[in-house]
Amino acid sequence: MSTSVVELFDQAVTLGEADRATLAGLLLESLDPNPDPGVEAAWVREVQRRLKDLDEGRVQTIPWTEVKAALLSAEHDESRR
């Protein structure tokens, strides 16, 4: 008997935050198991650049609650057109 996606989700949400993040990353990686090495290297450089910008105070983060509210507001405005 196969486990349904809903059952898997129900099990996954009981995991701790770090385990859920790891699972999400593994699932995403499984969609493209053979990434282009050049693209992977470019992403590593970009992540390193962004972390350096954060560490050196050149950029500031925005709390997820604010980002989510802005996205939902923009989506609501778009649906009214």
PyMOL Python script that loads the backbone (N, CA, C, O; Angstrom):
from pymol import cmd

cmd.read_pdbstr("""\
ATOM      1  N   MET A   1       0.837  -1.181   0.000  1.00  0.00           N
ATOM      2  CA  MET A   1       0.000   0.000   0.000  1.00  0.00           C
ATOM      3  C   MET A   1       0.885   1.248   0.000  1.00  0.00           C
ATOM      4  O   MET A   1       1.836   1.345   0.776  1.00  0.00           O
ATOM      5  N   SER A   2       0.567   2.186  -0.864  1.00  0.00           N
ATOM      6  CA  SER A   2       1.350   3.392  -1.021  1.00  0.00           C
ATOM      7  C   SER A   2       0.867   4.492  -0.071  1.00  0.00           C
ATOM      8  O   SER A   2      -0.329   4.622   0.193  1.00  0.00           O
ATOM      9  N   THR A   3       1.806   5.268   0.430  1.00  0.00           N
ATOM     10  CA  THR A   3       1.471   6.395   1.297  1.00  0.00           C
ATOM     11  C   THR A   3       1.086   7.585   0.429  1.00  0.00           C
ATOM     12  O   THR A   3       1.794   7.916  -0.523  1.00  0.00           O
ATOM     13  N   SER A   4      -0.031   8.228   0.752  1.00  0.00           N
ATOM     14  CA  SER A   4      -0.476   9.368  -0.044  1.00  0.00           C
ATOM     15  C   SER A   4       0.347  10.605   0.294  1.00  0.00           C
ATOM     16  O   SER A   4       0.994  10.671   1.339  1.00  0.00           O
ATOM     17  N   VAL A   5       0.312  11.570  -0.595  1.00  0.00           N
ATOM     18  CA  VAL A   5       1.022  12.826  -0.389  1.00  0.00           C
ATOM     19  C   VAL A   5       0.501  13.521   0.875  1.00  0.00           C
ATOM     20  O   VAL A   5       1.284  14.088   1.638  1.00  0.00           O
ATOM     21  N   VAL A   6      -0.788  13.479   1.092  1.00  0.00           N
ATOM     22  CA  VAL A   6      -1.367  14.107   2.283  1.00  0.00           C
ATOM     23  C   VAL A   6      -0.838  13.441   3.546  1.00  0.00           C
ATOM     24  O   VAL A   6      -0.514  14.122   4.518  1.00  0.00           O
ATOM     25  N   GLU A   7      -0.750  12.120   3.536  1.00  0.00           N
ATOM     26  CA  GLU A   7      -0.221  11.405   4.704  1.00  0.00           C
ATOM     27  C   GLU A   7       1.248  11.767   4.938  1.00  0.00           C
ATOM     28  O   GLU A   7       1.673  11.967   6.076  1.00  0.00           O
ATOM     29  N   LEU A   8       2.013  11.846   3.852  1.00  0.00           N
ATOM     30  CA  LEU A   8       3.417  12.229   3.983  1.00  0.00           C
ATOM     31  C   LEU A   8       3.543  13.639   4.542  1.00  0.00           C
ATOM     32  O   LEU A   8       4.383  13.904   5.403  1.00  0.00           O
ATOM     33  N   PHE A   9       2.704  14.537   4.048  1.00  0.00           N
ATOM     34  CA  PHE A   9       2.730  15.905   4.553  1.00  0.00           C
ATOM     35  C   PHE A   9       2.391  15.940   6.038  1.00  0.00           C
ATOM     36  O   PHE A   9       3.064  16.611   6.821  1.00  0.00           O
ATOM     37  N   ASP A  10       1.351  15.219   6.417  1.00  0.00           N
ATOM     38  CA  ASP A  10       0.947  15.183   7.827  1.00  0.00           C
ATOM     39  C   ASP A  10       2.087  14.692   8.715  1.00  0.00           C
ATOM     40  O   ASP A  10       2.262  15.172   9.835  1.00  0.00           O
ATOM     41  N   GLN A  11       2.858  13.735   8.209  1.00  0.00           N
ATOM     42  CA  GLN A  11       3.999  13.242   8.973  1.00  0.00           C
ATOM     43  C   GLN A  11       5.129  14.275   8.992  1.00  0.00           C
ATOM     44  O   GLN A  11       5.768  14.490  10.022  1.00  0.00           O
ATOM     45  N   ALA A  12       5.364  14.905   7.848  1.00  0.00           N
ATOM     46  CA  ALA A  12       6.472  15.851   7.730  1.00  0.00           C
ATOM     47  C   ALA A  12       6.286  17.071   8.623  1.00  0.00           C
ATOM     48  O   ALA A  12       7.257  17.568   9.194  1.00  0.00           O
ATOM     49  N   VAL A  13       5.052  17.562   8.755  1.00  0.00           N
ATOM     50  CA  VAL A  13       4.853  18.772   9.555  1.00  0.00           C
ATOM     51  C   VAL A  13       5.072  18.534  11.046  1.00  0.00           C
ATOM     52  O   VAL A  13       5.153  19.490  11.817  1.00  0.00           O
ATOM     53  N   THR A  14       5.166  17.284  11.457  1.00  0.00           N
ATOM     54  CA  THR A  14       5.448  16.999  12.863  1.00  0.00           C
ATOM     55  C   THR A  14       6.950  17.040  13.156  1.00  0.00           C
ATOM     56  O   THR A  14       7.354  17.010  14.319  1.00  0.00           O
ATOM     57  N   LEU A  15       7.770  17.108  12.119  1.00  0.00           N
ATOM     58  CA  LEU A  15       9.218  17.183  12.301  1.00  0.00           C
ATOM     59  C   LEU A  15       9.609  18.553  12.835  1.00  0.00           C
ATOM     60  O   LEU A  15       8.857  19.522  12.726  1.00  0.00           O
ATOM     61  N   GLY A  16      10.781  18.608  13.405  1.00  0.00           N
ATOM     62  CA  GLY A  16      11.312  19.892  13.851  1.00  0.00           C
ATOM     63  C   GLY A  16      11.636  20.777  12.651  1.00  0.00           C
ATOM     64  O   GLY A  16      11.711  20.300  11.519  1.00  0.00           O
ATOM     65  N   GLU A  17      11.827  22.055  12.907  1.00  0.00           N
ATOM     66  CA  GLU A  17      12.069  23.017  11.834  1.00  0.00           C
ATOM     67  C   GLU A  17      13.287  22.651  10.982  1.00  0.00           C
ATOM     68  O   GLU A  17      13.217  22.706   9.755  1.00  0.00           O
ATOM     69  N   ALA A  18      14.377  22.288  11.604  1.00  0.00           N
ATOM     70  CA  ALA A  18      15.591  21.953  10.860  1.00  0.00           C
ATOM     71  C   ALA A  18      15.372  20.719   9.988  1.00  0.00           C
ATOM     72  O   ALA A  18      15.832  20.678   8.847  1.00  0.00           O
ATOM     73  N   ASP A  19      14.676  19.719  10.516  1.00  0.00           N
ATOM     74  CA  ASP A  19      14.409  18.512   9.727  1.00  0.00           C
ATOM     75  C   ASP A  19      13.474  18.811   8.562  1.00  0.00           C
ATOM     76  O   ASP A  19      13.646  18.256   7.477  1.00  0.00           O
ATOM     77  N   ARG A  20      12.479  19.686   8.772  1.00  0.00           N
ATOM     78  CA  ARG A  20      11.578  20.057   7.675  1.00  0.00           C
ATOM     79  C   ARG A  20      12.351  20.795   6.580  1.00  0.00           C
ATOM     80  O   ARG A  20      12.127  20.565   5.391  1.00  0.00           O
ATOM     81  N   ALA A  21      13.258  21.679   6.988  1.00  0.00           N
ATOM     82  CA  ALA A  21      14.068  22.413   6.015  1.00  0.00           C
ATOM     83  C   ALA A  21      14.963  21.455   5.228  1.00  0.00           C
ATOM     84  O   ALA A  21      15.109  21.589   4.014  1.00  0.00           O
ATOM     85  N   THR A  22      15.553  20.498   5.923  1.00  0.00           N
ATOM     86  CA  THR A  22      16.393  19.507   5.248  1.00  0.00           C
ATOM     87  C   THR A  22      15.567  18.692   4.262  1.00  0.00           C
ATOM     88  O   THR A  22      15.988  18.469   3.127  1.00  0.00           O
ATOM     89  N   LEU A  23      14.400  18.252   4.694  1.00  0.00           N
ATOM     90  CA  LEU A  23      13.520  17.474   3.819  1.00  0.00           C
ATOM     91  C   LEU A  23      13.121  18.288   2.598  1.00  0.00           C
ATOM     92  O   LEU A  23      13.132  17.776   1.478  1.00  0.00           O
ATOM     93  N   ALA A  24      12.769  19.549   2.805  1.00  0.00           N
ATOM     94  CA  ALA A  24      12.383  20.409   1.680  1.00  0.00           C
ATOM     95  C   ALA A  24      13.535  20.537   0.692  1.00  0.00           C
ATOM     96  O   ALA A  24      13.330  20.458  -0.519  1.00  0.00           O
ATOM     97  N   GLY A  25      14.743  20.733   1.205  1.00  0.00           N
ATOM     98  CA  GLY A  25      15.903  20.842   0.326  1.00  0.00           C
ATOM     99  C   GLY A  25      16.157  19.567  -0.455  1.00  0.00           C
ATOM    100  O   GLY A  25      16.465  19.612  -1.646  1.00  0.00           O
ATOM    101  N   LEU A  26      16.030  18.438   0.209  1.00  0.00           N
ATOM    102  CA  LEU A  26      16.238  17.153  -0.469  1.00  0.00           C
ATOM    103  C   LEU A  26      15.184  16.927  -1.548  1.00  0.00           C
ATOM    104  O   LEU A  26      15.498  16.430  -2.630  1.00  0.00           O
ATOM    105  N   LEU A  27      13.946  17.287  -1.261  1.00  0.00           N
ATOM    106  CA  LEU A  27      12.883  17.139  -2.263  1.00  0.00           C
ATOM    107  C   LEU A  27      13.145  18.035  -3.468  1.00  0.00           C
ATOM    108  O   LEU A  27      12.973  17.612  -4.612  1.00  0.00           O
ATOM    109  N   LEU A  28      13.561  19.268  -3.211  1.00  0.00           N
ATOM    110  CA  LEU A  28      13.867  20.171  -4.324  1.00  0.00           C
ATOM    111  C   LEU A  28      15.033  19.647  -5.157  1.00  0.00           C
ATOM    112  O   LEU A  28      14.996  19.696  -6.386  1.00  0.00           O
ATOM    113  N   GLU A  29      16.051  19.155  -4.495  1.00  0.00           N
ATOM    114  CA  GLU A  29      17.197  18.601  -5.214  1.00  0.00           C
ATOM    115  C   GLU A  29      16.795  17.400  -6.065  1.00  0.00           C
ATOM    116  O   GLU A  29      17.369  17.168  -7.129  1.00  0.00           O
ATOM    117  N   SER A  30      15.822  16.646  -5.600  1.00  0.00           N
ATOM    118  CA  SER A  30      15.408  15.454  -6.348  1.00  0.00           C
ATOM    119  C   SER A  30      14.725  15.806  -7.668  1.00  0.00           C
ATOM    120  O   SER A  30      14.607  14.957  -8.552  1.00  0.00           O
ATOM    121  N   LEU A  31      14.276  17.050  -7.803  1.00  0.00           N
ATOM    122  CA  LEU A  31      13.632  17.466  -9.051  1.00  0.00           C
ATOM    123  C   LEU A  31      14.649  17.662 -10.168  1.00  0.00           C
ATOM    124  O   LEU A  31      14.311  17.537 -11.345  1.00  0.00           O
ATOM    125  N   ASP A  32      15.879  17.964  -9.811  1.00  0.00           N
ATOM    126  CA  ASP A  32      16.947  18.137 -10.795  1.00  0.00           C
ATOM    127  C   ASP A  32      18.212  17.513 -10.229  1.00  0.00           C
ATOM    128  O   ASP A  32      19.087  18.218  -9.726  1.00  0.00           O
ATOM    129  N   PRO A  33      18.311  16.178 -10.310  1.00  0.00           N
ATOM    130  CA  PRO A  33      19.432  15.491  -9.658  1.00  0.00           C
ATOM    131  C   PRO A  33      20.795  15.759 -10.294  1.00  0.00           C
ATOM    132  O   PRO A  33      21.818  15.443  -9.687  1.00  0.00           O
ATOM    133  N   ASN A  34      20.837  16.330 -11.493  1.00  0.00           N
ATOM    134  CA  ASN A  34      22.104  16.587 -12.175  1.00  0.00           C
ATOM    135  C   ASN A  34      22.228  18.060 -12.552  1.00  0.00           C
ATOM    136  O   ASN A  34      22.191  18.402 -13.734  1.00  0.00           O
ATOM    137  N   PRO A  35      22.374  18.934 -11.557  1.00  0.00           N
ATOM    138  CA  PRO A  35      22.455  20.359 -11.865  1.00  0.00           C
ATOM    139  C   PRO A  35      23.731  20.706 -12.617  1.00  0.00           C
ATOM    140  O   PRO A  35      24.747  20.023 -12.487  1.00  0.00           O
ATOM    141  N   ASP A  36      23.671  21.751 -13.387  1.00  0.00           N
ATOM    142  CA  ASP A  36      24.820  22.249 -14.135  1.00  0.00           C
ATOM    143  C   ASP A  36      25.862  22.763 -13.139  1.00  0.00           C
ATOM    144  O   ASP A  36      25.549  23.623 -12.316  1.00  0.00           O
ATOM    145  N   PRO A  37      27.098  22.253 -13.199  1.00  0.00           N
ATOM    146  CA  PRO A  37      28.127  22.684 -12.244  1.00  0.00           C
ATOM    147  C   PRO A  37      28.382  24.191 -12.278  1.00  0.00           C
ATOM    148  O   PRO A  37      28.665  24.795 -11.244  1.00  0.00           O
ATOM    149  N   GLY A  38      28.286  24.792 -13.446  1.00  0.00           N
ATOM    150  CA  GLY A  38      28.491  26.238 -13.554  1.00  0.00           C
ATOM    151  C   GLY A  38      27.417  27.014 -12.813  1.00  0.00           C
ATOM    152  O   GLY A  38      27.693  28.029 -12.173  1.00  0.00           O
ATOM    153  N   VAL A  39      26.195  26.527 -12.907  1.00  0.00           N
ATOM    154  CA  VAL A  39      25.085  27.182 -12.214  1.00  0.00           C
ATOM    155  C   VAL A  39      25.252  27.023 -10.707  1.00  0.00           C
ATOM    156  O   VAL A  39      25.062  27.974  -9.950  1.00  0.00           O
ATOM    157  N   GLU A  40      25.606  25.823 -10.280  1.00  0.00           N
ATOM    158  CA  GLU A  40      25.820  25.581  -8.852  1.00  0.00           C
ATOM    159  C   GLU A  40      26.917  26.489  -8.303  1.00  0.00           C
ATOM    160  O   GLU A  40      26.767  27.058  -7.222  1.00  0.00           O
ATOM    161  N   ALA A  41      28.005  26.627  -9.031  1.00  0.00           N
ATOM    162  CA  ALA A  41      29.113  27.476  -8.588  1.00  0.00           C
ATOM    163  C   ALA A  41      28.680  28.936  -8.523  1.00  0.00           C
ATOM    164  O   ALA A  41      29.073  29.662  -7.610  1.00  0.00           O
ATOM    165  N   ALA A  42      27.878  29.365  -9.481  1.00  0.00           N
ATOM    166  CA  ALA A  42      27.384  30.745  -9.486  1.00  0.00           C
ATOM    167  C   ALA A  42      26.492  31.002  -8.278  1.00  0.00           C
ATOM    168  O   ALA A  42      26.560  32.069  -7.667  1.00  0.00           O
ATOM    169  N   TRP A  43      25.659  30.026  -7.936  1.00  0.00           N
ATOM    170  CA  TRP A  43      24.793  30.186  -6.765  1.00  0.00           C
ATOM    171  C   TRP A  43      25.609  30.254  -5.486  1.00  0.00           C
ATOM    172  O   TRP A  43      25.292  31.041  -4.594  1.00  0.00           O
ATOM    173  N   VAL A  44      26.646  29.450  -5.383  1.00  0.00           N
ATOM    174  CA  VAL A  44      27.504  29.483  -4.197  1.00  0.00           C
ATOM    175  C   VAL A  44      28.129  30.871  -4.060  1.00  0.00           C
ATOM    176  O   VAL A  44      28.147  31.443  -2.971  1.00  0.00           O
ATOM    177  N   ARG A  45      28.635  31.405  -5.158  1.00  0.00           N
ATOM    178  CA  ARG A  45      29.230  32.753  -5.119  1.00  0.00           C
ATOM    179  C   ARG A  45      28.185  33.800  -4.709  1.00  0.00           C
ATOM    180  O   ARG A  45      28.477  34.694  -3.914  1.00  0.00           O
ATOM    181  N   GLU A  46      26.978  33.685  -5.251  1.00  0.00           N
ATOM    182  CA  GLU A  46      25.924  34.641  -4.937  1.00  0.00           C
ATOM    183  C   GLU A  46      25.531  34.576  -3.462  1.00  0.00           C
ATOM    184  O   GLU A  46      25.353  35.611  -2.820  1.00  0.00           O
ATOM    185  N   VAL A  47      25.397  33.376  -2.932  1.00  0.00           N
ATOM    186  CA  VAL A  47      25.051  33.221  -1.517  1.00  0.00           C
ATOM    187  C   VAL A  47      26.161  33.816  -0.655  1.00  0.00           C
ATOM    188  O   VAL A  47      25.883  34.516   0.318  1.00  0.00           O
ATOM    189  N   GLN A  48      27.397  33.545  -1.001  1.00  0.00           N
ATOM    190  CA  GLN A  48      28.523  34.091  -0.239  1.00  0.00           C
ATOM    191  C   GLN A  48      28.523  35.617  -0.281  1.00  0.00           C
ATOM    192  O   GLN A  48      28.785  36.266   0.731  1.00  0.00           O
ATOM    193  N   ARG A  49      28.230  36.191  -1.447  1.00  0.00           N
ATOM    194  CA  ARG A  49      28.179  37.645  -1.588  1.00  0.00           C
ATOM    195  C   ARG A  49      27.077  38.231  -0.711  1.00  0.00           C
ATOM    196  O   ARG A  49      27.281  39.233  -0.026  1.00  0.00           O
ATOM    197  N   ARG A  50      25.913  37.597  -0.742  1.00  0.00           N
ATOM    198  CA  ARG A  50      24.787  38.102   0.043  1.00  0.00           C
ATOM    199  C   ARG A  50      25.055  37.991   1.546  1.00  0.00           C
ATOM    200  O   ARG A  50      24.715  38.897   2.308  1.00  0.00           O
ATOM    201  N   LEU A  51      25.661  36.886   1.967  1.00  0.00           N
ATOM    202  CA  LEU A  51      26.001  36.734   3.383  1.00  0.00           C
ATOM    203  C   LEU A  51      27.005  37.797   3.823  1.00  0.00           C
ATOM    204  O   LEU A  51      26.896  38.349   4.918  1.00  0.00           O
ATOM    205  N   LYS A  52      27.977  38.077   2.968  1.00  0.00           N
ATOM    206  CA  LYS A  52      28.964  39.116   3.277  1.00  0.00           C
ATOM    207  C   LYS A  52      28.279  40.477   3.403  1.00  0.00           C
ATOM    208  O   LYS A  52      28.587  41.247   4.313  1.00  0.00           O
ATOM    209  N   ASP A  53      27.345  40.775   2.487  1.00  0.00           N
ATOM    210  CA  ASP A  53      26.597  42.037   2.563  1.00  0.00           C
ATOM    211  C   ASP A  53      25.833  42.138   3.884  1.00  0.00           C
ATOM    212  O   ASP A  53      25.805  43.199   4.508  1.00  0.00           O
ATOM    213  N   LEU A  54      25.220  41.046   4.305  1.00  0.00           N
ATOM    214  CA  LEU A  54      24.502  41.035   5.586  1.00  0.00           C
ATOM    215  C   LEU A  54      25.462  41.233   6.748  1.00  0.00           C
ATOM    216  O   LEU A  54      25.226  42.061   7.628  1.00  0.00           O
ATOM    217  N   ASP A  55      26.555  40.459   6.746  1.00  0.00           N
ATOM    218  CA  ASP A  55      27.520  40.528   7.843  1.00  0.00           C
ATOM    219  C   ASP A  55      28.138  41.914   7.983  1.00  0.00           C
ATOM    220  O   ASP A  55      28.437  42.362   9.090  1.00  0.00           O
ATOM    221  N   GLU A  56      28.328  42.591   6.847  1.00  0.00           N
ATOM    222  CA  GLU A  56      28.978  43.906   6.871  1.00  0.00           C
ATOM    223  C   GLU A  56      27.971  45.046   6.975  1.00  0.00           C
ATOM    224  O   GLU A  56      28.352  46.216   6.934  1.00  0.00           O
ATOM    225  N   GLY A  57      26.684  44.714   7.111  1.00  0.00           N
ATOM    226  CA  GLY A  57      25.665  45.733   7.338  1.00  0.00           C
ATOM    227  C   GLY A  57      25.274  46.545   6.116  1.00  0.00           C
ATOM    228  O   GLY A  57      24.660  47.603   6.256  1.00  0.00           O
ATOM    229  N   ARG A  58      25.612  46.080   4.927  1.00  0.00           N
ATOM    230  CA  ARG A  58      25.247  46.812   3.708  1.00  0.00           C
ATOM    231  C   ARG A  58      23.785  46.622   3.331  1.00  0.00           C
ATOM    232  O   ARG A  58      23.220  47.425   2.588  1.00  0.00           O
ATOM    233  N   VAL A  59      23.181  45.569   3.838  1.00  0.00           N
ATOM    234  CA  VAL A  59      21.762  45.319   3.577  1.00  0.00           C
ATOM    235  C   VAL A  59      21.096  44.928   4.886  1.00  0.00           C
ATOM    236  O   VAL A  59      21.750  44.485   5.830  1.00  0.00           O
ATOM    237  N   GLN A  60      19.785  45.104   4.920  1.00  0.00           N
ATOM    238  CA  GLN A  60      19.032  44.707   6.093  1.00  0.00           C
ATOM    239  C   GLN A  60      17.962  43.709   5.676  1.00  0.00           C
ATOM    240  O   GLN A  60      17.455  43.743   4.555  1.00  0.00           O
ATOM    241  N   THR A  61      17.639  42.834   6.595  1.00  0.00           N
ATOM    242  CA  THR A  61      16.599  41.854   6.309  1.00  0.00           C
ATOM    243  C   THR A  61      15.225  42.478   6.569  1.00  0.00           C
ATOM    244  O   THR A  61      15.095  43.476   7.277  1.00  0.00           O
ATOM    245  N   ILE A  62      14.216  41.858   5.973  1.00  0.00           N
ATOM    246  CA  ILE A  62      12.832  42.256   6.192  1.00  0.00           C
ATOM    247  C   ILE A  62      12.138  41.066   6.829  1.00  0.00           C
ATOM    248  O   ILE A  62      12.234  39.952   6.316  1.00  0.00           O
ATOM    249  N   PRO A  63      11.440  41.280   7.938  1.00  0.00           N
ATOM    250  CA  PRO A  63      10.755  40.155   8.592  1.00  0.00           C
ATOM    251  C   PRO A  63       9.763  39.490   7.641  1.00  0.00           C
ATOM    252  O   PRO A  63       9.091  40.162   6.859  1.00  0.00           O
ATOM    253  N   TRP A  64       9.679  38.163   7.720  1.00  0.00           N
ATOM    254  CA  TRP A  64       8.800  37.393   6.851  1.00  0.00           C
ATOM    255  C   TRP A  64       7.357  37.878   6.941  1.00  0.00           C
ATOM    256  O   TRP A  64       6.651  37.893   5.933  1.00  0.00           O
ATOM    257  N   THR A  65       6.912  38.269   8.117  1.00  0.00           N
ATOM    258  CA  THR A  65       5.526  38.725   8.261  1.00  0.00           C
ATOM    259  C   THR A  65       5.260  39.944   7.382  1.00  0.00           C
ATOM    260  O   THR A  65       4.175  40.072   6.815  1.00  0.00           O
ATOM    261  N   GLU A  66       6.245  40.844   7.263  1.00  0.00           N
ATOM    262  CA  GLU A  66       6.085  42.018   6.401  1.00  0.00           C
ATOM    263  C   GLU A  66       6.096  41.635   4.929  1.00  0.00           C
ATOM    264  O   GLU A  66       5.295  42.146   4.145  1.00  0.00           O
ATOM    265  N   VAL A  67       6.992  40.745   4.555  1.00  0.00           N
ATOM    266  CA  VAL A  67       7.073  40.298   3.161  1.00  0.00           C
ATOM    267  C   VAL A  67       5.776  39.601   2.767  1.00  0.00           C
ATOM    268  O   VAL A  67       5.219  39.865   1.701  1.00  0.00           O
ATOM    269  N   LYS A  68       5.302  38.717   3.627  1.00  0.00           N
ATOM    270  CA  LYS A  68       4.075  37.970   3.354  1.00  0.00           C
ATOM    271  C   LYS A  68       2.887  38.922   3.207  1.00  0.00           C
ATOM    272  O   LYS A  68       2.076  38.766   2.293  1.00  0.00           O
ATOM    273  N   ALA A  69       2.784  39.897   4.095  1.00  0.00           N
ATOM    274  CA  ALA A  69       1.692  40.863   4.023  1.00  0.00           C
ATOM    275  C   ALA A  69       1.747  41.648   2.717  1.00  0.00           C
ATOM    276  O   ALA A  69       0.714  41.883   2.090  1.00  0.00           O
ATOM    277  N   ALA A  70       2.942  42.053   2.306  1.00  0.00           N
ATOM    278  CA  ALA A  70       3.085  42.802   1.051  1.00  0.00           C
ATOM    279  C   ALA A  70       2.707  41.936  -0.147  1.00  0.00           C
ATOM    280  O   ALA A  70       2.046  42.408  -1.072  1.00  0.00           O
ATOM    281  N   LEU A  71       3.124  40.676  -0.132  1.00  0.00           N
ATOM    282  CA  LEU A  71       2.779  39.776  -1.232  1.00  0.00           C
ATOM    283  C   LEU A  71       1.281  39.537  -1.307  1.00  0.00           C
ATOM    284  O   LEU A  71       0.700  39.555  -2.392  1.00  0.00           O
ATOM    285  N   LEU A  72       0.657  39.316  -0.171  1.00  0.00           N
ATOM    286  CA  LEU A  72      -0.782  39.084  -0.150  1.00  0.00           C
ATOM    287  C   LEU A  72      -1.536  40.331  -0.599  1.00  0.00           C
ATOM    288  O   LEU A  72      -2.544  40.229  -1.298  1.00  0.00           O
ATOM    289  N   SER A  73      -1.054  41.502  -0.203  1.00  0.00           N
ATOM    290  CA  SER A  73      -1.679  42.753  -0.612  1.00  0.00           C
ATOM    291  C   SER A  73      -1.558  42.945  -2.122  1.00  0.00           C
ATOM    292  O   SER A  73      -2.525  43.325  -2.784  1.00  0.00           O
ATOM    293  N   ALA A  74      -0.371  42.681  -2.663  1.00  0.00           N
ATOM    294  CA  ALA A  74      -0.154  42.813  -4.105  1.00  0.00           C
ATOM    295  C   ALA A  74      -1.014  41.816  -4.869  1.00  0.00           C
ATOM    296  O   ALA A  74      -1.569  42.142  -5.919  1.00  0.00           O
ATOM    297  N   GLU A  75      -1.123  40.606  -4.343  1.00  0.00           N
ATOM    298  CA  GLU A  75      -1.952  39.580  -4.983  1.00  0.00           C
ATOM    299  C   GLU A  75      -3.413  40.013  -4.970  1.00  0.00           C
ATOM    300  O   GLU A  75      -4.127  39.842  -5.958  1.00  0.00           O
ATOM    301  N   HIS A  76      -3.851  40.572  -3.853  1.00  0.00           N
ATOM    302  CA  HIS A  76      -5.233  41.046  -3.729  1.00  0.00           C
ATOM    303  C   HIS A  76      -5.495  42.180  -4.727  1.00  0.00           C
ATOM    304  O   HIS A  76      -6.526  42.195  -5.400  1.00  0.00           O
ATOM    305  N   ASP A  77      -4.555  43.128  -4.816  1.00  0.00           N
ATOM    306  CA  ASP A  77      -4.694  44.243  -5.755  1.00  0.00           C
ATOM    307  C   ASP A  77      -4.737  43.740  -7.195  1.00  0.00           C
ATOM    308  O   ASP A  77      -5.512  44.243  -8.009  1.00  0.00           O
ATOM    309  N   GLU A  78      -3.914  42.758  -7.506  1.00  0.00           N
ATOM    310  CA  GLU A  78      -3.857  42.196  -8.866  1.00  0.00           C
ATOM    311  C   GLU A  78      -5.164  41.511  -9.218  1.00  0.00           C
ATOM    312  O   GLU A  78      -5.622  41.602 -10.357  1.00  0.00           O
ATOM    313  N   SER A  79      -5.769  40.828  -8.260  1.00  0.00           N
ATOM    314  CA  SER A  79      -7.011  40.101  -8.542  1.00  0.00           C
ATOM    315  C   SER A  79      -8.207  41.044  -8.751  1.00  0.00           C
ATOM    316  O   SER A  79      -9.238  40.632  -9.281  1.00  0.00           O
ATOM    317  N   ARG A  80      -8.064  42.302  -8.335  1.00  0.00           N
ATOM    318  CA  ARG A  80      -9.135  43.273  -8.490  1.00  0.00           C
ATOM    319  C   ARG A  80      -9.139  43.888  -9.889  1.00  0.00           C
ATOM    320  O   ARG A  80     -10.104  44.548 -10.274  1.00  0.00           O
ATOM    321  N   ARG A  81      -8.070  43.677 -10.646  1.00  0.00           N
ATOM    322  CA  ARG A  81      -7.968  44.278 -11.995  1.00  0.00           C
ATOM    323  C   ARG A  81      -8.730  43.485 -13.004  1.00  0.00           C
ATOM    324  O   ARG A  81      -8.754  43.843 -14.181  1.00  0.00           O
TER     325      ARG A  81
END
""", "prot")
cmd.dss("prot")
cmd.show_as("cartoon", "prot")
cmd.util.cbc("prot")
cmd.orient("prot")
